[in-house]
Amino acid sequence: MELTFNLGDFVARTKLILKSPAKAFDKIEKEKGVNKALSYYIALTLISVVLGILFTYIVVPLLIPIFPDTLVSPEPLSVEGLINILVIYLVDVILSFVVGGILFLWLKVFRGKREFAKAYQLYVYSQTPNMLLRVFPYLSLVGWIYSMYLLMLGTVNLYKLTWVKAVLMYIIPLAMMYYLAINFTPAV
């Protein structure tokens, strides 16, 4: 398995996914295997980690005077902190295959007839807005919602399922998890 990375391709693909997702999924339809998606996810995760570090060490200190009761000054970045960041980064990349596998099985339940690679591609590319915005308060919710939309759109485009089925297959589990979280989370 050979992984390659081209910054120009990465930027073009990211723009296409964010601005014209239907066209992006048409291109993804022709993609074979997981190599391109894995390279994309590795780069996307790295960008997310760097954005998180920049936000923590540049933006948060600037916001402390505005929100003194809410924010605290970040600890200086240590070797241990860098190792933790690296481990979390690697775990995130590895877990992308676990989530891709769960998505693959979930799509099979709904009669999805594609291979694992297509489910992995669907997961990776649909996570673009979430990965880029997850470190920013409030914007992270926008990124998550847009990622959910991309997941549904990609399911419709790549798996030829109806919009109703695509929406229900993701919203029902989310509603169940929300219900369980609200009703079974111990009160503080």
RODO-2510 file (C-alpha; in nm, 4 decimals, decimal comma):
residues 188
     n   res          X          Y          Z
     1     m     0,0000     0,0000     0,0000
     2     e     0,1633     0,3198    -0,1181
     3     l     0,0446     0,6530     0,0189
     4     t     0,1133     0,9698    -0,1749
     5     f     0,0208     1,3280    -0,1003
     6     n    -0,0165     1,6260    -0,3297
     7     l    -0,1008     1,9574    -0,1628
     8     g    -0,2673     2,0966    -0,4759
     9     d    -0,4930     1,7911    -0,5040
    10     f    -0,5733     1,8126    -0,1319
    11     v    -0,6759     2,1797    -0,1547
    12     a    -0,8769     2,1218    -0,4736
    13     r    -1,0568     1,8221    -0,3237
    14     t    -1,1322     2,0090     0,0004
    15     k    -1,2759     2,3033    -0,1928
    16     l    -1,4848     2,0701    -0,4080
    17     i    -1,6206     1,8825    -0,1054
    18     l    -1,7120     2,2056     0,0734
    19     k    -1,8468     2,4027    -0,2250
    20     s    -1,9850     2,1375    -0,4638
    21     p    -2,0311     1,8179    -0,2663
    22     a    -2,2469     1,6432    -0,5278
    23     k    -1,9668     1,6876    -0,7856
    24     a    -1,7144     1,5706    -0,5263
    25     f    -1,9091     1,2503    -0,4650
    26     d    -1,9327     1,1945    -0,8418
    27     k    -1,5492     1,1984    -0,8494
    28     i    -1,5291     0,9816    -0,5364
    29     e    -1,7607     0,7318    -0,7100
    30     k    -1,4725     0,6518    -0,9499
    31     e    -1,2073     0,6298    -0,6753
    32     k    -1,0665     0,2829    -0,6055
    33     g    -0,9353     0,1552    -0,2712
    34     v    -0,8639     0,3503     0,0462
    35     n    -0,5186     0,4987    -0,0272
    36     k    -0,6354     0,8368    -0,1565
    37     a    -0,8935     0,8711     0,1222
    38     l    -0,6398     0,7670     0,3867
    39     s    -0,3846     1,0212     0,2614
    40     y    -0,6569     1,2853     0,2667
    41     y    -0,7610     1,1905     0,6226
    42     i    -0,4021     1,1932     0,7491
    43     a    -0,3565     1,5467     0,6123
    44     l    -0,6991     1,6617     0,7329
    45     t    -0,6321     1,5294     1,0839
    46     l    -0,2918     1,6977     1,0895
    47     i    -0,4528     2,0296     0,9932
    48     s    -0,7130     1,9814     1,2660
    49     v    -0,4409     1,9151     1,5247
    50     v    -0,2392     2,2200     1,4159
    51     l    -0,5532     2,4379     1,4259
    52     g    -0,6221     2,3082     1,7767
    53     i    -0,2713     2,3930     1,8939
    54     l    -0,2866     2,7390     1,7365
    55     f    -0,6284     2,8053     1,8871
    56     t    -0,5149     2,6908     2,2318
    57     y    -0,1894     2,8864     2,2402
    58     i    -0,2799     3,1986     2,0393
    59     v    -0,6561     3,2595     2,0515
    60     v    -0,7376     3,1381     2,4043
    61     p    -0,4839     3,3720     2,5731
    62     l    -0,6349     3,6623     2,3778
    63     l    -0,9842     3,5678     2,4986
    64     i    -0,8951     3,5262     2,8682
    65     p    -0,9420     3,8996     2,9488
    66     i    -1,2880     3,8868     2,7874
    67     f    -1,3937     3,5621     2,9623
    68     p    -1,1828     3,5525     3,2821
    69     d    -1,4253     3,3265     3,4715
    70     t    -1,4549     3,0759     3,1867
    71     l    -1,1113     3,0364     3,0304
    72     v    -0,7794     2,9492     3,1887
    73     s    -0,4339     3,0029     3,0514
    74     p    -0,3059     2,6923     2,8714
    75     e    -0,0145     2,5009     3,0178
    76     p     0,3136     2,5434     2,8278
    77     l     0,3552     2,2761     2,5638
    78     s     0,5879     2,0090     2,6993
    79     v     0,7494     1,6996     2,5488
    80     e     0,4833     1,4946     2,7267
    81     g     0,2143     1,7172     2,5753
    82     l     0,3607     1,6727     2,2269
    83     i     0,3718     1,2943     2,2750
    84     n     0,0065     1,3005     2,3850
    85     i    -0,0853     1,5029     2,0758
    86     l     0,1014     1,2559     1,8531
    87     v    -0,0684     0,9561     2,0168
    88     i    -0,4134     1,1154     1,9818
    89     y    -0,3349     1,1956     1,6184
    90     l    -0,2349     0,8358     1,5436
    91     v    -0,5359     0,6961     1,7316
    92     d    -0,7650     0,9287     1,5348
    93     v    -0,6240     0,7974     1,2053
    94     i    -0,6544     0,4339     1,3199
    95     l    -1,0087     0,4898     1,4474
    96     s    -1,1071     0,6198     1,1038
    97     f    -1,0912     0,2562     0,9904
    98     v    -1,3041     0,1427     1,2855
    99     v    -1,5672     0,4076     1,2118
   100     g    -1,5465     0,3233     0,8407
   101     g    -1,6076    -0,0424     0,9316
   102     i    -1,9070     0,0431     1,1493
   103     l    -2,0444     0,2615     0,8697
   104     f    -1,9865    -0,0221     0,6216
   105     l    -2,1884    -0,2619     0,8402
   106     w    -2,4597    -0,0005     0,8999
   107     l    -2,4913     0,0544     0,5241
   108     k    -2,5191    -0,3229     0,4751
   109     v    -2,8153    -0,3247     0,7175
   110     f    -2,9828    -0,0780     0,4814
   111     r    -2,8931    -0,2911     0,1804
   112     g    -2,5889    -0,0920     0,0759
   113     k    -2,4115    -0,2956    -0,1896
   114     r    -2,0658    -0,1412    -0,1990
   115     e    -1,7285    -0,2551    -0,0668
   116     f    -1,5569    -0,1348     0,2526
   117     a    -1,3415     0,1131     0,0582
   118     k    -1,6483     0,3083    -0,0535
   119     a    -1,7811     0,3292     0,3054
   120     y    -1,4382     0,4459     0,4220
   121     q    -1,4258     0,7116     0,1504
   122     l    -1,7768     0,8243     0,2441
   123     y    -1,6772     0,8625     0,6092
   124     v    -1,3467     1,0392     0,5407
   125     y    -1,4696     1,2929     0,2891
   126     s    -1,7896     1,3680     0,4792
   127     q    -1,5793     1,4587     0,7839
   128     t    -1,4057     1,7504     0,6072
   129     p    -1,6081     2,0374     0,7617
   130     n    -1,6133     1,8731     1,1033
   131     m    -1,2358     1,8239     1,1064
   132     l    -1,1667     2,1801     0,9945
   133     l    -1,4034     2,3450     1,2434
   134     r    -1,4071     2,1119     1,5446
   135     v    -1,1610     2,3179     1,7497
   136     f    -1,3628     2,6396     1,7288
   137     p    -1,6485     2,6962     1,9737
   138     y    -1,9877     2,7295     1,8032
   139     l    -1,8377     2,6767     1,4579
   140     s    -1,7787     2,3136     1,5541
   141     l    -2,1566     2,2632     1,5583
   142     v    -2,1823     2,4090     1,2061
   143     g    -1,9038     2,1746     1,0922
   144     w    -2,0744     1,8742     1,2506
   145     i    -2,4111     1,9558     1,0913
   146     y    -2,2531     2,0069     0,7484
   147     s    -2,0631     1,6789     0,7901
   148     m    -2,3908     1,5012     0,8676
   149     y    -2,5403     1,6528     0,5523
   150     l    -2,2385     1,5340     0,3507
   151     l    -2,2716     1,1864     0,5008
   152     m    -2,6353     1,1729     0,3900
   153     l    -2,5610     1,3227     0,0459
   154     g    -2,2742     1,0785    -0,0039
   155     t    -2,4970     0,7896     0,0992
   156     v    -2,7528     0,8948    -0,1615
   157     n    -2,4893     0,9468    -0,4335
   158     l    -2,2578     0,6522    -0,3670
   159     y    -2,5087     0,3949    -0,2450
   160     k    -2,8102     0,5021    -0,4513
   161     l    -3,0362     0,5059    -0,1453
   162     t    -3,3283     0,7459    -0,1216
   163     w    -3,2979     1,0695     0,0717
   164     v    -3,5627     0,9509     0,3162
   165     k    -3,3692     0,6325     0,3899
   166     a    -3,0381     0,8211     0,4142
   167     v    -3,1818     1,0749     0,6592
   168     l    -3,3580     0,8139     0,8723
   169     m    -3,0593     0,5793     0,8886
   170     y    -2,8506     0,8520     1,0546
   171     i    -3,1080     1,0603     1,2415
   172     i    -3,2779     0,7725     1,4249
   173     p    -2,9545     0,6487     1,5909
   174     l    -2,8638     1,0088     1,6785
   175     a    -3,2049     1,0641     1,8346
   176     m    -3,1698     0,7393     2,0315
   177     m    -2,8239     0,8373     2,1584
   178     y    -2,9536     1,1820     2,2533
   179     y    -3,2485     1,0251     2,4392
   180     l    -3,0178     0,7857     2,6251
   181     a    -2,7736     1,0638     2,7113
   182     i    -3,0484     1,2884     2,8463
   183     n    -3,2316     1,0181     3,0406
   184     f    -2,9451     0,8084     3,1714
   185     t    -2,6746     1,0620     3,2460
   186     p    -2,6391     1,1001     3,6226
   187     a    -2,7264     1,4423     3,7618
   188     v    -2,4358     1,6401     3,8981
***
